Amino acid sequence: TGTAQGKLIFSILDAEGRNLEGLDVVATVRRPVIDGTDQSLSLVYDEENYSADVTLSGSGQWDVSILAHGGGSEEPYRLEKRIWVK
């Protein structure tokens, strides 16, 4: 019913299990059934993970789409997840 504040954290590793640095990582957070709530976030690397502060306009389902550009690949890595906020 109210806003939910938190942090979106994304971890990405190479084939040897090392953190991938220097990527351009952006996320889109949206409600699947409510228009006008989309947010674009730029995630910042902190020596371990990519993260961004996020404020969501209410509890329930949210879809998160992450695009990571760089790392020697021309195609971005894409991750789609549905999360639940209580």
N, C-alpha and C positions, 0 to 999 in steps of 0.2 A: 504493500500500500504506500510505502514511502520510498525514498531513494536509498540505493545501496552503493556504498563506496568500497573500493578495493583496489587490487593490483592485478593486472593481467601479466602472467609470467610465461615465457616461451623459452624452452631449451632445445638446442639443435646440436647434434654431434656428427663428426665425420666417421668414416669407416673404422678408424682406430679408436673411437670413443673419446676423442678430444673435442672440446667446445669449438664451434665455428665462430670466428670473429669477423668483423668488418662487413657484415651483411646489412642490407637495407631491408628492415622488417617493418611491415605495416599490417595493421589489423582493422577489420570492420566488425563492429558489434551491432546486432540488430534484433529486434523482436520479430519472430516469424509471423505473428498475426496482427501486429499494430504498426501502422505506418507512422513515419515522422520521428522514429527513435534511433535511426542509424547514427553511428559514431565512427569516425576514422581516427585511428591512434597510430602514432609513430613509436615503435618500441626501441629503447636505448639499451645498449650492451653495458653490463656492469661487471665484467671480468668473469662471469659465469653464465648469466642468463640475459635474455632480452626482456624488458618489462616496460609497462606504462601504467600510470594511475588511471582509474576508470570510475566514473559515477554512472550508475544505471538508474533509470527512472522508476523502477519498481521490481517486485519479486516476480518469479515465474521463469518461463523459457526464454533463453537468449541464444542466438546463433553467432558463433565467432568464426571468421574467415581470416586466416593469416597467410600473407605472401612474403616469402624471403627471397630477395634478389641478391645475386653475387655468388661467391664461393666457387668461381670457375665454371659455372653453368649458365648457359644463355636462357634457359627456361627457369622460371621461379619455382621454388618449392611451395606447394599449397597445402594447407591444413584446414579442414572444416570440422568444427565441433559444435555440439549443442550442449549448453550448460543450464543448470537450474540454480536460480538465486532464491534463497529462502528469506 
